[in-house]
Amino acid sequence: MSENNNLFSDTKFKGYEFSKLDMTGAKFNGVDLTDSSYWAVLKNSQFNDCNLESCIFNDVNLSGSIYENINMRHAKFHNINMSGVSLSCVNLSNAEINDANLEGMTINGVLVTDLFDSYEKKASN
């Protein structure tokens, strides 16, 4: 093990499958993870300057994770715990969210549940 815990320095993970792993606190810096699949625990992990394009996250705990300068174009998320995750400066164009627990979620400081309530009231008039 190296001094700074970089066990996989300069390793290519493009297309890898991370299955049944506890990767709590993992740090990914400048890694190309395109087309990778995750069935793992990634709680409190960090992704910095990474390419997660077309990745599949299925049954993954991402709570408390940090994402900075990440490409998630065409990524798919199913049965994911993202509680406590903070997103800023994000491009969510053409994003789709279905069957989500939005309790306490805010967009630009406004509760999403309040936005839906307002929309439903306006739509029913």
C-alpha positions as CSV (number, residue, x, y, z in Angstrom):
1,M,0.0,0.0,0.0
2,S,1.4,3.4,-1.0
3,E,1.8,6.3,1.4
4,N,-1.3,8.1,0.0
5,N,-3.5,5.0,-0.4
6,N,-3.5,5.2,-4.2
7,L,-3.8,1.5,-4.7
8,F,-5.1,1.9,-8.3
9,S,-3.2,4.9,-9.5
10,D,-3.2,5.3,-13.3
11,T,-5.5,2.2,-13.6
12,K,-8.2,2.1,-16.4
13,F,-11.7,1.3,-15.0
14,K,-13.6,1.9,-18.2
15,G,-16.4,-0.7,-18.5
16,Y,-15.6,-2.3,-15.2
17,E,-18.3,-4.0,-13.0
18,F,-18.2,-3.2,-9.3
19,S,-20.4,-5.8,-7.8
20,K,-21.2,-6.5,-4.1
21,L,-18.4,-4.2,-2.8
22,D,-18.3,-2.0,0.2
23,M,-16.5,1.1,-1.2
24,T,-17.5,3.4,1.6
25,G,-15.3,6.5,1.5
26,A,-13.7,5.6,-1.8
27,K,-12.0,8.5,-3.7
28,F,-12.0,8.6,-7.5
29,N,-9.9,11.4,-8.9
30,G,-9.6,12.0,-12.6
31,V,-10.8,8.5,-13.4
32,D,-12.6,7.4,-16.7
33,L,-15.3,5.1,-15.5
34,T,-17.4,5.2,-18.7
35,D,-19.8,2.3,-19.1
36,S,-19.1,0.9,-15.6
37,S,-21.7,-0.8,-13.5
38,Y,-22.2,-0.5,-9.8
39,W,-24.0,-2.8,-7.4
40,A,-22.1,-1.5,-4.3
41,V,-22.0,0.7,-1.3
42,L,-20.4,4.0,-2.2
43,K,-21.5,6.0,0.9
44,N,-19.4,9.1,1.6
45,S,-17.4,8.5,-1.5
46,Q,-15.8,11.3,-3.6
47,F,-15.8,11.6,-7.4
48,N,-13.6,14.5,-8.7
49,D,-13.0,15.2,-12.4
50,C,-14.4,11.8,-13.4
51,N,-16.2,10.5,-16.4
52,L,-19.3,8.5,-15.4
53,E,-20.9,8.6,-18.8
54,S,-23.3,5.7,-19.5
55,C,-22.7,4.2,-16.1
56,I,-25.3,2.1,-14.4
57,F,-26.0,2.4,-10.7
58,N,-28.3,-0.3,-9.4
59,D,-29.2,-0.8,-5.7
60,V,-26.4,1.6,-4.6
61,N,-26.0,3.6,-1.4
62,L,-24.6,7.0,-2.5
63,S,-25.6,8.9,0.6
64,G,-23.3,11.6,1.7
65,S,-21.2,11.3,-1.5
66,I,-19.5,14.3,-3.2
67,Y,-19.4,14.9,-6.9
68,E,-17.3,17.6,-8.5
69,N,-16.8,18.2,-12.2
70,I,-18.5,14.9,-13.2
71,N,-19.9,13.8,-16.6
72,M,-23.0,11.6,-15.9
73,R,-24.5,11.9,-19.4
74,H,-26.7,8.9,-20.1
75,A,-26.0,7.4,-16.7
76,K,-28.9,5.3,-15.2
77,F,-29.8,5.2,-11.5
78,H,-32.3,2.6,-10.0
79,N,-33.1,2.0,-6.4
80,I,-30.5,4.6,-5.2
81,N,-30.0,6.2,-1.8
82,M,-28.9,9.8,-2.4
83,S,-30.1,11.2,0.9
84,G,-27.9,14.1,2.0
85,V,-26.3,14.6,-1.5
86,S,-25.8,18.2,-2.6
87,L,-25.8,19.1,-6.3
88,S,-24.7,22.5,-7.5
89,C,-23.9,23.9,-11.0
90,V,-25.5,20.9,-12.6
91,N,-27.0,20.4,-16.0
92,L,-30.2,18.4,-15.6
93,S,-31.5,19.0,-19.1
94,N,-33.6,16.1,-20.4
95,A,-33.2,14.4,-17.0
96,E,-36.1,12.2,-15.8
97,I,-37.0,11.4,-12.2
98,N,-39.7,8.8,-11.4
99,D,-41.0,7.2,-8.2
100,A,-38.8,9.4,-6.0
101,N,-39.0,10.4,-2.3
102,L,-38.6,14.1,-2.6
103,E,-39.2,14.9,1.1
104,G,-37.1,17.9,2.1
105,M,-35.5,18.3,-1.4
106,T,-35.0,21.9,-2.5
107,I,-34.2,23.5,-5.8
108,N,-32.7,27.0,-5.4
109,G,-34.0,27.1,-1.8
110,V,-37.6,26.1,-2.6
111,L,-39.1,22.9,-1.4
112,V,-39.9,20.6,-4.3
113,T,-43.1,19.5,-2.6
114,D,-44.2,23.1,-2.4
115,L,-43.5,23.5,-6.2
116,F,-45.7,20.4,-6.9
117,D,-48.5,21.7,-4.6
118,S,-48.4,25.0,-6.4
119,Y,-48.4,23.3,-9.8
120,E,-51.3,21.1,-8.9
121,K,-53.4,24.0,-7.6
122,K,-52.8,26.0,-10.8
123,A,-53.5,23.0,-13.0
124,S,-56.9,22.3,-11.2
125,N,-58.1,25.9,-11.9
